[in-house]
Amino acid sequence: METSSKQKLLKRIASLVAENKDLKENQRALTDAFNQLTDEVEKHRARIEKAKVDQADPSKQTARQTRFNTVTILFVEMQGLSDVVTVDANTAQYMDRLDDIILGFNEIVEKYQLVKLHSIGDSFICAGGIPEKNMTNPITVTLAALEMLKLVETCMQKDDEPVWGLNIGIHTGSVIGGRTRSNYDLKGDTVNVTSRIGSLCKKNTALVSDTTYELVKELFDCRYTSALPVKYRNKLDLFTVTGIKAKFAADQKRYLPNESFRTQWMLVQFSDLQEYILDKLEKELPEYLYYHNVKHTVDVVTECELIGWAEGLDDHQLLLLKTAALFHDSGHTISYTDHEERSVDIARQNLPKYRYTPQEINEICRIIMATKLPPKPADLLEAIICDSDLDYLGRTDFVPVSNTLYAELTAQGKSMSLNEWNKLQLKFIGSHQYFTKTGRKLREVKKQEQIERIKQMIEN
């Protein structure tokens, strides 16, 4: 009874994963259509804005206006600058402290790969998600805000009579803009709303919009604070960030992230990496790869995640496994015969840009090489990717998928009849075994059915 329940659960998980994949594809198509239409509107607006800028001040014109759909703006207002002159102490000392704070802010911006927009008087504005579009910017901007609060707190502890404080407003949305001769110039309601949020802060707090909150609430503790009336909607709910969630924090005050936080952040970042690699495959894979195409890569990544969950992998193991699956056939853009080695080369070239450590990259490359035939996995992660790579052997669509592999080989001059191919497939599938418990439960029965099906197709 227990085995039957587990099998039902696994089938249910597989069904949900398939449904989720279809929903993601539909969502992606709708999002692309919406973005294309929105881009046309924004381009028209940008041309109008550019014409106004050119007439008003040619030195400030932007070379190119771009729409960014997910950008997080960080607005910081220093508290205490107006009080410096009234303090019974050396004013120069406090201005030096302000310089130290602004220098620290710049270092934090650089650390989290944000873009500084303005720093005038007691205001400091930066943004995440430009010029390289990414899905992690709400997280990195919120982290930067907490580090800024920590920096000012540390500076105040050094002063006999501390005067400094911060008001921080954070909001995520779409913007349009580009690089001027001196910096980035962003326009849109997102920028304006962020400054309004900052003005509502209490001293030494970070206030985020509900848009940002929804994107960071799994990693940060936030408390509902108030609502802000905004254009085109009744209100914008605001939340105070009280710190990183305890299980993801490296310090008692929950300003700094630990390794578990980093793993969660990188799992979010995986969507950016996946978009980059799939786009690379779509553009660079040879046309004759009817089997080793983008769909196969997506299938292997999905199956690795499914089997990984069922086999009890932790989040960091899942990250390494999914990354290996994403890269495992990328070498086909260079060579067919030794594509595993070329896939490793591509992984080593690209993964440092996405903050993978040398040790993680070595693990990922080891997992990629496990897909080299014949499969001989040495551990669970290697077993999972091997089962995922040959998952089609135990699926109902085995024959049409197998025919795409036959067409792929035929296109490269590896001539054989369809009957000879079926005999070769029968020999291969007959000697194949799934290595994980989940793989055997999900696919072994169907694989035996495919063996009988091929036998009936073979002409003696």
Helices and strands as residue ranges (DSSP letters): H 2-56, G 58-60, E 66-79, G 81-86, H 91-111, E 115-120, E 123-128, H 137-158, E 165-179, E 184-187, H 189-199, E 205-209, H 210-216, E 220-230, E 233-244, G 246-248, H 259-284, H 294-310, H 315-327, G 330-333, H 339-350, G 351-354, H 358-369, H 380-389, G 391-394, H 398-411, H 418-431, H 437-457
